[in-house]
Amino acid sequence: MKGVKLTERIRYMHCEGDDGGSHGVLVLLSAYGYPTKMLEVNDQADFRFAYSTFVAVEEKQAELNRPAKQLVTV
């Protein structure tokens, strides 16, 4: 099993099967009170879908947890 850090919170774990096949797991680590999410990856299409989904979720969670800008009144 091999692991790769793709972003600050996204990891990919690659596994070689006994039958010569390969598969993996893409993981979005928990942050800001959101739970860890995992998706099974069986081919490149699965990887692209899972990765783009996790990047969007990661960005949205970070955006929702950024402090709001303070309004300045004159």
PDB file of N, H, CA, C and O in Angstrom:
ATOM      1  N   MET A   1       0.854  -1.170   0.000  1.00  0.00           N
ATOM      2  CA  MET A   1       0.000   0.000   0.000  1.00  0.00           C
ATOM      3  C   MET A   1       0.901   1.233   0.000  1.00  0.00           C
ATOM      4  O   MET A   1       1.866   1.309   0.760  1.00  0.00           O
ATOM      5  N   LYS A   2       0.579   2.182  -0.847  1.00  0.00           N
ATOM      6  H   LYS A   2      -0.205   2.121  -1.464  1.00  0.00           H
ATOM      7  CA  LYS A   2       1.333   3.418  -0.939  1.00  0.00           C
ATOM      8  C   LYS A   2       0.383   4.584  -0.764  1.00  0.00           C
ATOM      9  O   LYS A   2      -0.753   4.540  -1.237  1.00  0.00           O
ATOM     10  N   GLY A   3       0.838   5.623  -0.091  1.00  0.00           N
ATOM     11  H   GLY A   3       1.761   5.658   0.293  1.00  0.00           H
ATOM     12  CA  GLY A   3       0.015   6.798   0.125  1.00  0.00           C
ATOM     13  C   GLY A   3       0.652   8.037  -0.462  1.00  0.00           C
ATOM     14  O   GLY A   3       1.877   8.161  -0.496  1.00  0.00           O
ATOM     15  N   VAL A   4      -0.188   8.961  -0.927  1.00  0.00           N
ATOM     16  H   VAL A   4      -1.182   8.860  -0.900  1.00  0.00           H
ATOM     17  CA  VAL A   4       0.275  10.207  -1.516  1.00  0.00           C
ATOM     18  C   VAL A   4      -0.551  11.347  -0.941  1.00  0.00           C
ATOM     19  O   VAL A   4      -1.777  11.261  -0.870  1.00  0.00           O
ATOM     20  N   LYS A   5       0.131  12.426  -0.526  1.00  0.00           N
ATOM     21  H   LYS A   5       1.127  12.496  -0.584  1.00  0.00           H
ATOM     22  CA  LYS A   5      -0.549  13.627  -0.068  1.00  0.00           C
ATOM     23  C   LYS A   5      -0.775  14.517  -1.284  1.00  0.00           C
ATOM     24  O   LYS A   5       0.181  15.030  -1.865  1.00  0.00           O
ATOM     25  N   LEU A   6      -2.048  14.703  -1.676  1.00  0.00           N
ATOM     26  H   LEU A   6      -2.825  14.286  -1.205  1.00  0.00           H
ATOM     27  CA  LEU A   6      -2.374  15.473  -2.872  1.00  0.00           C
ATOM     28  C   LEU A   6      -2.599  16.952  -2.557  1.00  0.00           C
ATOM     29  O   LEU A   6      -2.171  17.825  -3.312  1.00  0.00           O
ATOM     30  N   THR A   7      -3.267  17.226  -1.447  1.00  0.00           N
ATOM     31  H   THR A   7      -3.615  16.517  -0.834  1.00  0.00           H
ATOM     32  CA  THR A   7      -3.462  18.597  -0.964  1.00  0.00           C
ATOM     33  C   THR A   7      -3.296  18.540   0.550  1.00  0.00           C
ATOM     34  O   THR A   7      -2.952  17.499   1.111  1.00  0.00           O
ATOM     35  N   GLU A   8      -3.540  19.650   1.188  1.00  0.00           N
ATOM     36  H   GLU A   8      -3.819  20.495   0.732  1.00  0.00           H
ATOM     37  CA  GLU A   8      -3.399  19.696   2.650  1.00  0.00           C
ATOM     38  C   GLU A   8      -4.295  18.663   3.338  1.00  0.00           C
ATOM     39  O   GLU A   8      -3.920  18.110   4.372  1.00  0.00           O
ATOM     40  N   ARG A   9      -5.483  18.399   2.765  1.00  0.00           N
ATOM     41  H   ARG A   9      -5.787  18.848   1.925  1.00  0.00           H
ATOM     42  CA  ARG A   9      -6.431  17.481   3.413  1.00  0.00           C
ATOM     43  C   ARG A   9      -6.812  16.276   2.568  1.00  0.00           C
ATOM     44  O   ARG A   9      -7.568  15.427   3.041  1.00  0.00           O
ATOM     45  N   ILE A  10      -6.320  16.164   1.337  1.00  0.00           N
ATOM     46  H   ILE A  10      -5.705  16.853   0.953  1.00  0.00           H
ATOM     47  CA  ILE A  10      -6.694  15.043   0.471  1.00  0.00           C
ATOM     48  C   ILE A  10      -5.517  14.078   0.351  1.00  0.00           C
ATOM     49  O   ILE A  10      -4.397  14.476   0.032  1.00  0.00           O
ATOM     50  N   ARG A  11      -5.798  12.798   0.613  1.00  0.00           N
ATOM     51  H   ARG A  11      -6.708  12.474   0.872  1.00  0.00           H
ATOM     52  CA  ARG A  11      -4.787  11.742   0.509  1.00  0.00           C
ATOM     53  C   ARG A  11      -5.312  10.651  -0.421  1.00  0.00           C
ATOM     54  O   ARG A  11      -6.516  10.421  -0.529  1.00  0.00           O
ATOM     55  N   TYR A  12      -4.364   9.987  -1.089  1.00  0.00           N
ATOM     56  H   TYR A  12      -3.385  10.173  -1.001  1.00  0.00           H
ATOM     57  CA  TYR A  12      -4.720   8.843  -1.933  1.00  0.00           C
ATOM     58  C   TYR A  12      -3.909   7.650  -1.470  1.00  0.00           C
ATOM     59  O   TYR A  12      -2.685   7.726  -1.366  1.00  0.00           O
ATOM     60  N   MET A  13      -4.594   6.544  -1.191  1.00  0.00           N
ATOM     61  H   MET A  13      -5.588   6.483  -1.275  1.00  0.00           H
ATOM     62  CA  MET A  13      -3.952   5.288  -0.796  1.00  0.00           C
ATOM     63  C   MET A  13      -4.163   4.299  -1.930  1.00  0.00           C
ATOM     64  O   MET A  13      -5.296   4.003  -2.309  1.00  0.00           O
ATOM     65  N   HIS A  14      -3.044   3.784  -2.474  1.00  0.00           N
ATOM     66  H   HIS A  14      -2.123   4.024  -2.166  1.00  0.00           H
ATOM     67  CA  HIS A  14      -3.090   2.859  -3.611  1.00  0.00           C
ATOM     68  C   HIS A  14      -2.797   1.445  -3.116  1.00  0.00           C
ATOM     69  O   HIS A  14      -1.851   1.230  -2.358  1.00  0.00           O
ATOM     70  N   CYS A  15      -3.607   0.490  -3.545  1.00  0.00           N
ATOM     71  H   CYS A  15      -4.376   0.664  -4.161  1.00  0.00           H
ATOM     72  CA  CYS A  15      -3.450  -0.908  -3.130  1.00  0.00           C
ATOM     73  C   CYS A  15      -3.357  -1.798  -4.364  1.00  0.00           C
ATOM     74  O   CYS A  15      -4.113  -1.631  -5.322  1.00  0.00           O
ATOM     75  N   GLU A  16      -2.437  -2.732  -4.332  1.00  0.00           N
ATOM     76  H   GLU A  16      -1.823  -2.868  -3.554  1.00  0.00           H
ATOM     77  CA  GLU A  16      -2.323  -3.744  -5.380  1.00  0.00           C
ATOM     78  C   GLU A  16      -3.122  -4.957  -4.940  1.00  0.00           C
ATOM     79  O   GLU A  16      -2.945  -5.442  -3.822  1.00  0.00           O
ATOM     80  N   GLY A  17      -3.996  -5.452  -5.799  1.00  0.00           N
ATOM     81  H   GLY A  17      -4.140  -5.058  -6.707  1.00  0.00           H
ATOM     82  CA  GLY A  17      -4.797  -6.621  -5.472  1.00  0.00           C
ATOM     83  C   GLY A  17      -4.017  -7.913  -5.673  1.00  0.00           C
ATOM     84  O   GLY A  17      -3.039  -7.941  -6.420  1.00  0.00           O
ATOM     85  N   ASP A  18      -4.443  -8.979  -5.011  1.00  0.00           N
ATOM     86  H   ASP A  18      -5.237  -8.957  -4.404  1.00  0.00           H
ATOM     87  CA  ASP A  18      -3.813 -10.290  -5.164  1.00  0.00           C
ATOM     88  C   ASP A  18      -3.952 -10.818  -6.590  1.00  0.00           C
ATOM     89  O   ASP A  18      -3.117 -11.593  -7.057  1.00  0.00           O
ATOM     90  N   ASP A  19      -5.008 -10.394  -7.272  1.00  0.00           N
ATOM     91  H   ASP A  19      -5.686  -9.765  -6.892  1.00  0.00           H
ATOM     92  CA  ASP A  19      -5.261 -10.865  -8.637  1.00  0.00           C
ATOM     93  C   ASP A  19      -4.558 -10.008  -9.694  1.00  0.00           C
ATOM     94  O   ASP A  19      -4.814 -10.164 -10.888  1.00  0.00           O
ATOM     95  N   GLY A  20      -3.675  -9.107  -9.261  1.00  0.00           N
ATOM     96  H   GLY A  20      -3.466  -8.980  -8.292  1.00  0.00           H
ATOM     97  CA  GLY A  20      -2.953  -8.261 -10.203  1.00  0.00           C
ATOM     98  C   GLY A  20      -3.635  -6.938 -10.495  1.00  0.00           C
ATOM     99  O   GLY A  20      -3.030  -6.042 -11.084  1.00  0.00           O
ATOM    100  N   GLY A  21      -4.896  -6.809 -10.088  1.00  0.00           N
ATOM    101  H   GLY A  21      -5.388  -7.537  -9.610  1.00  0.00           H
ATOM    102  CA  GLY A  21      -5.618  -5.557 -10.273  1.00  0.00           C
ATOM    103  C   GLY A  21      -5.194  -4.538  -9.233  1.00  0.00           C
ATOM    104  O   GLY A  21      -4.529  -4.874  -8.253  1.00  0.00           O
ATOM    105  N   SER A  22      -5.578  -3.316  -9.449  1.00  0.00           N
ATOM    106  H   SER A  22      -6.118  -3.044 -10.245  1.00  0.00           H
ATOM    107  CA  SER A  22      -5.264  -2.295  -8.459  1.00  0.00           C
ATOM    108  C   SER A  22      -6.495  -1.435  -8.206  1.00  0.00           C
ATOM    109  O   SER A  22      -7.368  -1.301  -9.064  1.00  0.00           O
ATOM    110  N   HIS A  23      -6.545  -0.875  -7.046  1.00  0.00           N
ATOM    111  H   HIS A  23      -5.836  -0.984  -6.349  1.00  0.00           H
ATOM    112  CA  HIS A  23      -7.610   0.035  -6.666  1.00  0.00           C
ATOM    113  C   HIS A  23      -7.050   0.954  -5.590  1.00  0.00           C
ATOM    114  O   HIS A  23      -5.912   0.784  -5.152  1.00  0.00           O
ATOM    115  N   GLY A  24      -7.831   1.906  -5.174  1.00  0.00           N
ATOM    116  H   GLY A  24      -8.755   2.045  -5.530  1.00  0.00           H
ATOM    117  CA  GLY A  24      -7.358   2.820  -4.156  1.00  0.00           C
ATOM    118  C   GLY A  24      -8.507   3.459  -3.413  1.00  0.00           C
ATOM    119  O   GLY A  24      -9.682   3.211  -3.682  1.00  0.00           O
ATOM    120  N   VAL A  25      -8.117   4.293  -2.468  1.00  0.00           N
ATOM    121  H   VAL A  25      -7.162   4.495  -2.249  1.00  0.00           H
ATOM    122  CA  VAL A  25      -9.085   5.030  -1.660  1.00  0.00           C
ATOM    123  C   VAL A  25      -8.626   6.477  -1.616  1.00  0.00           C
ATOM    124  O   VAL A  25      -7.474   6.761  -1.287  1.00  0.00           O
ATOM    125  N   LEU A  26      -9.522   7.384  -1.946  1.00  0.00           N
ATOM    126  H   LEU A  26     -10.458   7.153  -2.213  1.00  0.00           H
ATOM    127  CA  LEU A  26      -9.257   8.803  -1.824  1.00  0.00           C
ATOM    128  C   LEU A  26      -9.911   9.271  -0.534  1.00  0.00           C
ATOM    129  O   LEU A  26     -11.076   8.969  -0.277  1.00  0.00           O
ATOM    130  N   VAL A  27      -9.158  10.011   0.282  1.00  0.00           N
ATOM    131  H   VAL A  27      -8.211  10.256   0.074  1.00  0.00           H
ATOM    132  CA  VAL A  27      -9.627  10.410   1.606  1.00  0.00           C
ATOM    133  C   VAL A  27      -9.579  11.930   1.722  1.00  0.00           C
ATOM    134  O   VAL A  27      -8.572  12.553   1.386  1.00  0.00           O
ATOM    135  N   LEU A  28     -10.668  12.520   2.197  1.00  0.00           N
ATOM    136  H   LEU A  28     -11.486  12.013   2.470  1.00  0.00           H
ATOM    137  CA  LEU A  28     -10.707  13.928   2.559  1.00  0.00           C
ATOM    138  C   LEU A  28     -10.727  13.970   4.079  1.00  0.00           C
ATOM    139  O   LEU A  28     -11.716  13.589   4.705  1.00  0.00           O
ATOM    140  N   LEU A  29      -9.628  14.436   4.672  1.00  0.00           N
ATOM    141  H   LEU A  29      -8.825  14.746   4.163  1.00  0.00           H
ATOM    142  CA  LEU A  29      -9.496  14.449   6.127  1.00  0.00           C
ATOM    143  C   LEU A  29     -10.451  15.456   6.759  1.00  0.00           C
ATOM    144  O   LEU A  29     -10.827  16.452   6.141  1.00  0.00           O
ATOM    145  N   SER A  30     -10.829  15.180   7.983  1.00  0.00           N
ATOM    146  H   SER A  30     -10.523  14.371   8.485  1.00  0.00           H
ATOM    147  CA  SER A  30     -11.763  16.046   8.695  1.00  0.00           C
ATOM    148  C   SER A  30     -11.112  17.386   9.029  1.00  0.00           C
ATOM    149  O   SER A  30      -9.898  17.478   9.213  1.00  0.00           O
ATOM    150  N   ALA A  31     -11.946  18.419   9.102  1.00  0.00           N
ATOM    151  H   ALA A  31     -12.932  18.344   8.952  1.00  0.00           H
ATOM    152  CA  ALA A  31     -11.516  19.759   9.511  1.00  0.00           C
ATOM    153  C   ALA A  31     -12.763  20.590   9.769  1.00  0.00           C
ATOM    154  O   ALA A  31     -13.835  20.307   9.233  1.00  0.00           O
ATOM    155  N   TYR A  32     -12.610  21.616  10.594  1.00  0.00           N
ATOM    156  H   TYR A  32     -11.740  21.846  11.029  1.00  0.00           H
ATOM    157  CA  TYR A  32     -13.697  22.555  10.874  1.00  0.00           C
ATOM    158  C   TYR A  32     -14.952  21.863  11.408  1.00  0.00           C
ATOM    159  O   TYR A  32     -16.052  22.401  11.280  1.00  0.00           O
ATOM    160  N   GLY A  33     -14.805  20.693  11.996  1.00  0.00           N
ATOM    161  H   GLY A  33     -13.911  20.256  12.100  1.00  0.00           H
ATOM    162  CA  GLY A  33     -15.954  19.961  12.514  1.00  0.00           C
ATOM    163  C   GLY A  33     -16.634  19.073  11.486  1.00  0.00           C
ATOM    164  O   GLY A  33     -17.593  18.380  11.826  1.00  0.00           O
ATOM    165  N   TYR A  34     -16.167  19.069  10.228  1.00  0.00           N
ATOM    166  H   TYR A  34     -15.388  19.632   9.952  1.00  0.00           H
ATOM    167  CA  TYR A  34     -16.721  18.198   9.199  1.00  0.00           C
ATOM    168  C   TYR A  34     -16.046  16.827   9.305  1.00  0.00           C
ATOM    169  O   TYR A  34     -14.860  16.756   9.626  1.00  0.00           O
ATOM    170  N   PRO A  35     -16.770  15.745   9.043  1.00  0.00           N
ATOM    171  CA  PRO A  35     -16.179  14.402   9.164  1.00  0.00           C
ATOM    172  C   PRO A  35     -15.260  14.048   7.997  1.00  0.00           C
ATOM    173  O   PRO A  35     -15.301  14.680   6.941  1.00  0.00           O
ATOM    174  N   THR A  36     -14.435  13.033   8.206  1.00  0.00           N
ATOM    175  H   THR A  36     -14.401  12.520   9.064  1.00  0.00           H
ATOM    176  CA  THR A  36     -13.597  12.485   7.149  1.00  0.00           C
ATOM    177  C   THR A  36     -14.491  11.823   6.110  1.00  0.00           C
ATOM    178  O   THR A  36     -15.480  11.179   6.457  1.00  0.00           O
ATOM    179  N   LYS A  37     -14.143  11.981   4.839  1.00  0.00           N
ATOM    180  H   LYS A  37     -13.339  12.505   4.558  1.00  0.00           H
ATOM    181  CA  LYS A  37     -14.901  11.354   3.747  1.00  0.00           C
ATOM    182  C   LYS A  37     -13.941  10.471   2.960  1.00  0.00           C
ATOM    183  O   LYS A  37     -12.767  10.804   2.798  1.00  0.00           O
ATOM    184  N   MET A  38     -14.453   9.335   2.469  1.00  0.00           N
ATOM    185  H   MET A  38     -15.406   9.064   2.600  1.00  0.00           H
ATOM    186  CA  MET A  38     -13.637   8.416   1.684  1.00  0.00           C
ATOM    187  C   MET A  38     -14.436   7.926   0.486  1.00  0.00           C
ATOM    188  O   MET A  38     -15.644   7.710   0.577  1.00  0.00           O
ATOM    189  N   LEU A  39     -13.741   7.751  -0.649  1.00  0.00           N
ATOM    190  H   LEU A  39     -12.760   7.926  -0.723  1.00  0.00           H
ATOM    191  CA  LEU A  39     -14.355   7.178  -1.840  1.00  0.00           C
ATOM    192  C   LEU A  39     -13.414   6.136  -2.426  1.00  0.00           C
ATOM    193  O   LEU A  39     -12.202   6.344  -2.485  1.00  0.00           O
ATOM    194  N   GLU A  40     -13.977   5.023  -2.856  1.00  0.00           N
ATOM    195  H   GLU A  40     -14.962   4.854  -2.808  1.00  0.00           H
ATOM    196  CA  GLU A  40     -13.186   3.971  -3.501  1.00  0.00           C
ATOM    197  C   GLU A  40     -12.900   4.375  -4.944  1.00  0.00           C
ATOM    198  O   GLU A  40     -13.766   4.912  -5.634  1.00  0.00           O
ATOM    199  N   VAL A  41     -11.675   4.109  -5.388  1.00  0.00           N
ATOM    200  H   VAL A  41     -10.971   3.673  -4.827  1.00  0.00           H
ATOM    201  CA  VAL A  41     -11.237   4.449  -6.740  1.00  0.00           C
ATOM    202  C   VAL A  41     -10.816   3.171  -7.446  1.00  0.00           C
ATOM    203  O   VAL A  41      -9.923   2.465  -6.976  1.00  0.00           O
ATOM    204  N   ASN A  42     -11.458   2.867  -8.578  1.00  0.00           N
ATOM    205  H   ASN A  42     -12.183   3.440  -8.960  1.00  0.00           H
ATOM    206  CA  ASN A  42     -11.141   1.657  -9.337  1.00  0.00           C
ATOM    207  C   ASN A  42     -10.466   1.935 -10.670  1.00  0.00           C
ATOM    208  O   ASN A  42      -9.834   1.047 -11.244  1.00  0.00           O
ATOM    209  N   ASP A  43     -10.595   3.171 -11.172  1.00  0.00           N
ATOM    210  H   ASP A  43     -11.108   3.891 -10.706  1.00  0.00           H
ATOM    211  CA  ASP A  43      -9.970   3.524 -12.448  1.00  0.00           C
ATOM    212  C   ASP A  43      -9.756   5.040 -12.500  1.00  0.00           C
ATOM    213  O   ASP A  43     -10.071   5.753 -11.547  1.00  0.00           O
ATOM    214  N   GLN A  44      -9.225   5.516 -13.611  1.00  0.00           N
ATOM    215  H   GLN A  44      -8.969   4.937 -14.386  1.00  0.00           H
ATOM    216  CA  GLN A  44      -8.926   6.946 -13.733  1.00  0.00           C
ATOM    217  C   GLN A  44     -10.182   7.808 -13.681  1.00  0.00           C
ATOM    218  O   GLN A  44     -10.158   8.908 -13.129  1.00  0.00           O
ATOM    219  N   ALA A  45     -11.264   7.321 -14.245  1.00  0.00           N
ATOM    220  H   ALA A  45     -11.283   6.428 -14.693  1.00  0.00           H
ATOM    221  CA  ALA A  45     -12.510   8.084 -14.213  1.00  0.00           C
ATOM    222  C   ALA A  45     -12.995   8.256 -12.773  1.00  0.00           C
ATOM    223  O   ALA A  45     -13.423   9.342 -12.384  1.00  0.00           O
ATOM    224  N   ASP A  46     -12.925   7.173 -11.980  1.00  0.00           N
ATOM    225  H   ASP A  46     -12.577   6.291 -12.296  1.00  0.00           H
ATOM    226  CA  ASP A  46     -13.288   7.252 -10.562  1.00  0.00           C
ATOM    227  C   ASP A  46     -12.398   8.267  -9.843  1.00  0.00           C
ATOM    228  O   ASP A  46     -12.879   9.081  -9.055  1.00  0.00           O
ATOM    229  N   PHE A  47     -11.072   8.206 -10.131  1.00  0.00           N
ATOM    230  H   PHE A  47     -10.681   7.545 -10.771  1.00  0.00           H
ATOM    231  CA  PHE A  47     -10.136   9.109  -9.470  1.00  0.00           C
ATOM    232  C   PHE A  47     -10.449  10.557  -9.807  1.00  0.00           C
ATOM    233  O   PHE A  47     -10.506  11.405  -8.917  1.00  0.00           O
ATOM    234  N   ARG A  48     -10.652  10.844 -11.088  1.00  0.00           N
ATOM    235  H   ARG A  48     -10.605  10.155 -11.811  1.00  0.00           H
ATOM    236  CA  ARG A  48     -10.944  12.229 -11.502  1.00  0.00           C
ATOM    237  C   ARG A  48     -12.209  12.746 -10.840  1.00  0.00           C
ATOM    238  O   ARG A  48     -12.242  13.874 -10.349  1.00  0.00           O
ATOM    239  N   PHE A  49     -13.258  11.915 -10.827  1.00  0.00           N
ATOM    240  H   PHE A  49     -13.231  10.999 -11.226  1.00  0.00           H
ATOM    241  CA  PHE A  49     -14.515  12.324 -10.201  1.00  0.00           C
ATOM    242  C   PHE A  49     -14.332  12.580  -8.708  1.00  0.00           C
ATOM    243  O   PHE A  49     -14.746  13.623  -8.200  1.00  0.00           O
ATOM    244  N   ALA A  50     -13.713  11.633  -8.005  1.00  0.00           N
ATOM    245  H   ALA A  50     -13.377  10.786  -8.418  1.00  0.00           H
ATOM    246  CA  ALA A  50     -13.535  11.757  -6.558  1.00  0.00           C
ATOM    247  C   ALA A  50     -12.645  12.947  -6.217  1.00  0.00           C
ATOM    248  O   ALA A  50     -12.951  13.712  -5.302  1.00  0.00           O
ATOM    249  N   TYR A  51     -11.540  13.105  -6.954  1.00  0.00           N
ATOM    250  H   TYR A  51     -11.292  12.483  -7.697  1.00  0.00           H
ATOM    251  CA  TYR A  51     -10.621  14.200  -6.659  1.00  0.00           C
ATOM    252  C   TYR A  51     -11.288  15.555  -6.874  1.00  0.00           C
ATOM    253  O   TYR A  51     -11.195  16.434  -6.017  1.00  0.00           O
ATOM    254  N   SER A  52     -11.959  15.730  -8.009  1.00  0.00           N
ATOM    255  H   SER A  52     -12.035  15.015  -8.705  1.00  0.00           H
ATOM    256  CA  SER A  52     -12.613  17.024  -8.268  1.00  0.00           C
ATOM    257  C   SER A  52     -13.715  17.299  -7.247  1.00  0.00           C
ATOM    258  O   SER A  52     -13.914  18.444  -6.841  1.00  0.00           O
ATOM    259  N   THR A  53     -14.428  16.256  -6.831  1.00  0.00           N
ATOM    260  H   THR A  53     -14.267  15.326  -7.161  1.00  0.00           H
ATOM    261  CA  THR A  53     -15.456  16.413  -5.800  1.00  0.00           C
ATOM    262  C   THR A  53     -14.829  16.840  -4.478  1.00  0.00           C
ATOM    263  O   THR A  53     -15.318  17.768  -3.835  1.00  0.00           O
ATOM    264  N   PHE A  54     -13.757  16.176  -4.068  1.00  0.00           N
ATOM    265  H   PHE A  54     -13.360  15.422  -4.590  1.00  0.00           H
ATOM    266  CA  PHE A  54     -13.111  16.496  -2.794  1.00  0.00           C
ATOM    267  C   PHE A  54     -12.473  17.884  -2.810  1.00  0.00           C
ATOM    268  O   PHE A  54     -12.504  18.583  -1.797  1.00  0.00           O
ATOM    269  N   VAL A  55     -11.898  18.295  -3.933  1.00  0.00           N
ATOM    270  H   VAL A  55     -11.872  17.727  -4.756  1.00  0.00           H
ATOM    271  CA  VAL A  55     -11.325  19.645  -4.023  1.00  0.00           C
ATOM    272  C   VAL A  55     -12.426  20.685  -3.848  1.00  0.00           C
ATOM    273  O   VAL A  55     -12.237  21.672  -3.137  1.00  0.00           O
ATOM    274  N   ALA A  56     -13.574  20.474  -4.491  1.00  0.00           N
ATOM    275  H   ALA A  56     -13.727  19.673  -5.069  1.00  0.00           H
ATOM    276  CA  ALA A  56     -14.696  21.404  -4.364  1.00  0.00           C
ATOM    277  C   ALA A  56     -15.201  21.452  -2.921  1.00  0.00           C
ATOM    278  O   ALA A  56     -15.475  22.530  -2.394  1.00  0.00           O
ATOM    279  N   VAL A  57     -15.323  20.291  -2.287  1.00  0.00           N
ATOM    280  H   VAL A  57     -15.100  19.415  -2.715  1.00  0.00           H
ATOM    281  CA  VAL A  57     -15.790  20.233  -0.898  1.00  0.00           C
ATOM    282  C   VAL A  57     -14.773  20.914   0.023  1.00  0.00           C
ATOM    283  O   VAL A  57     -15.152  21.680   0.910  1.00  0.00           O
ATOM    284  N   GLU A  58     -13.492  20.637  -0.186  1.00  0.00           N
ATOM    285  H   GLU A  58     -13.184  20.015  -0.906  1.00  0.00           H
ATOM    286  CA  GLU A  58     -12.434  21.243   0.626  1.00  0.00           C
ATOM    287  C   GLU A  58     -12.485  22.770   0.527  1.00  0.00           C
ATOM    288  O   GLU A  58     -12.399  23.460   1.543  1.00  0.00           O
ATOM    289  N   GLU A  59     -12.623  23.296  -0.683  1.00  0.00           N
ATOM    290  H   GLU A  59     -12.693  22.736  -1.509  1.00  0.00           H
ATOM    291  CA  GLU A  59     -12.697  24.744  -0.881  1.00  0.00           C
ATOM    292  C   GLU A  59     -13.944  25.340  -0.242  1.00  0.00           C
ATOM    293  O   GLU A  59     -13.875  26.393   0.393  1.00  0.00           O
ATOM    294  N   LYS A  60     -15.076  24.678  -0.403  1.00  0.00           N
ATOM    295  H   LYS A  60     -15.132  23.823  -0.919  1.00  0.00           H
ATOM    296  CA  LYS A  60     -16.334  25.175   0.168  1.00  0.00           C
ATOM    297  C   LYS A  60     -16.278  25.191   1.693  1.00  0.00           C
ATOM    298  O   LYS A  60     -16.721  26.154   2.319  1.00  0.00           O
ATOM    299  N   GLN A  61     -15.732  24.124   2.301  1.00  0.00           N
ATOM    300  H   GLN A  61     -15.372  23.342   1.793  1.00  0.00           H
ATOM    301  CA  GLN A  61     -15.623  24.072   3.760  1.00  0.00           C
ATOM    302  C   GLN A  61     -14.710  25.180   4.270  1.00  0.00           C
ATOM    303  O   GLN A  61     -15.013  25.814   5.281  1.00  0.00           O
ATOM    304  N   ALA A  62     -13.601  25.419   3.586  1.00  0.00           N
ATOM    305  H   ALA A  62     -13.355  24.904   2.764  1.00  0.00           H
ATOM    306  CA  ALA A  62     -12.681  26.487   3.994  1.00  0.00           C
ATOM    307  C   ALA A  62     -13.364  27.852   3.863  1.00  0.00           C
ATOM    308  O   ALA A  62     -13.207  28.715   4.726  1.00  0.00           O
ATOM    309  N   GLU A  63     -14.117  28.039   2.786  1.00  0.00           N
ATOM    310  H   GLU A  63     -14.245  27.338   2.084  1.00  0.00           H
ATOM    311  CA  GLU A  63     -14.836  29.297   2.568  1.00  0.00           C
ATOM    312  C   GLU A  63     -15.874  29.534   3.661  1.00  0.00           C
ATOM    313  O   GLU A  63     -15.996  30.649   4.168  1.00  0.00           O
ATOM    314  N   LEU A  64     -16.618  28.499   4.023  1.00  0.00           N
ATOM    315  H   LEU A  64     -16.519  27.593   3.611  1.00  0.00           H
ATOM    316  CA  LEU A  64     -17.647  28.633   5.050  1.00  0.00           C
ATOM    317  C   LEU A  64     -17.060  28.891   6.434  1.00  0.00           C
ATOM    318  O   LEU A  64     -17.747  29.421   7.308  1.00  0.00           O
ATOM    319  N   ASN A  65     -15.816  28.528   6.637  1.00  0.00           N
ATOM    320  H   ASN A  65     -15.259  28.097   5.927  1.00  0.00           H
ATOM    321  CA  ASN A  65     -15.216  28.683   7.951  1.00  0.00           C
ATOM    322  C   ASN A  65     -14.231  29.839   8.035  1.00  0.00           C
ATOM    323  O   ASN A  65     -13.559  30.004   9.053  1.00  0.00           O
ATOM    324  N   ARG A  66     -14.136  30.638   6.986  1.00  0.00           N
ATOM    325  H   ARG A  66     -14.681  30.504   6.159  1.00  0.00           H
ATOM    326  CA  ARG A  66     -13.331  31.859   7.034  1.00  0.00           C
ATOM    327  C   ARG A  66     -14.088  32.900   7.840  1.00  0.00           C
ATOM    328  O   ARG A  66     -15.306  33.017   7.705  1.00  0.00           O
ATOM    329  N   PRO A  67     -13.399  33.649   8.665  1.00  0.00           N
ATOM    330  CA  PRO A  67     -14.101  34.704   9.398  1.00  0.00           C
ATOM    331  C   PRO A  67     -14.678  35.722   8.434  1.00  0.00           C
ATOM    332  O   PRO A  67     -14.048  36.077   7.438  1.00  0.00           O
ATOM    333  N   ALA A  68     -15.865  36.184   8.733  1.00  0.00           N
ATOM    334  H   ALA A  68     -16.377  35.895   9.542  1.00  0.00           H
ATOM    335  CA  ALA A  68     -16.505  37.200   7.886  1.00  0.00           C
ATOM    336  C   ALA A  68     -15.747  38.506   8.007  1.00  0.00           C
ATOM    337  O   ALA A  68     -15.242  38.847   9.077  1.00  0.00           O
ATOM    338  N   LYS A  69     -15.671  39.232   6.905  1.00  0.00           N
ATOM    339  H   LYS A  69     -16.081  38.955   6.036  1.00  0.00           H
ATOM    340  CA  LYS A  69     -15.006  40.537   6.953  1.00  0.00           C
ATOM    341  C   LYS A  69     -15.878  41.505   7.736  1.00  0.00           C
ATOM    342  O   LYS A  69     -17.103  41.510   7.615  1.00  0.00           O
ATOM    343  N   GLN A  70     -15.225  42.307   8.525  1.00  0.00           N
ATOM    344  H   GLN A  70     -14.230  42.303   8.623  1.00  0.00           H
ATOM    345  CA  GLN A  70     -15.947  43.262   9.337  1.00  0.00           C
ATOM    346  C   GLN A  70     -16.354  44.448   8.465  1.00  0.00           C
ATOM    347  O   GLN A  70     -15.549  44.966   7.691  1.00  0.00           O
ATOM    348  N   LEU A  71     -17.605  44.869   8.600  1.00  0.00           N
ATOM    349  H   LEU A  71     -18.258  44.448   9.229  1.00  0.00           H
ATOM    350  CA  LEU A  71     -18.083  46.021   7.844  1.00  0.00           C
ATOM    351  C   LEU A  71     -17.526  47.287   8.468  1.00  0.00           C
ATOM    352  O   LEU A  71     -17.513  47.435   9.690  1.00  0.00           O
ATOM    353  N   VAL A  72     -17.068  48.197   7.624  1.00  0.00           N
ATOM    354  H   VAL A  72     -17.079  48.076   6.632  1.00  0.00           H
ATOM    355  CA  VAL A  72     -16.550  49.467   8.098  1.00  0.00           C
ATOM    356  C   VAL A  72     -17.545  50.535   7.713  1.00  0.00           C
ATOM    357  O   VAL A  72     -17.918  50.661   6.547  1.00  0.00           O
ATOM    358  N   THR A  73     -17.974  51.302   8.695  1.00  0.00           N
ATOM    359  H   THR A  73     -17.671  51.200   9.643  1.00  0.00           H
ATOM    360  CA  THR A  73     -18.920  52.381   8.407  1.00  0.00           C
ATOM    361  C   THR A  73     -18.186  53.715   8.543  1.00  0.00           C
ATOM    362  O   THR A  73     -17.292  53.879   9.374  1.00  0.00           O
ATOM    363  N   VAL A  74     -18.588  54.639   7.715  1.00  0.00           N
ATOM    364  H   VAL A  74     -19.314  54.505   7.040  1.00  0.00           H
ATOM    365  CA  VAL A  74     -17.926  55.955   7.724  1.00  0.00           C
ATOM    366  C   VAL A  74     -18.803  56.953   8.396  1.00  0.00           C
ATOM    367  O   VAL A  74     -18.434  58.122   8.510  1.00  0.00           O
TER     368      VAL A  74
END
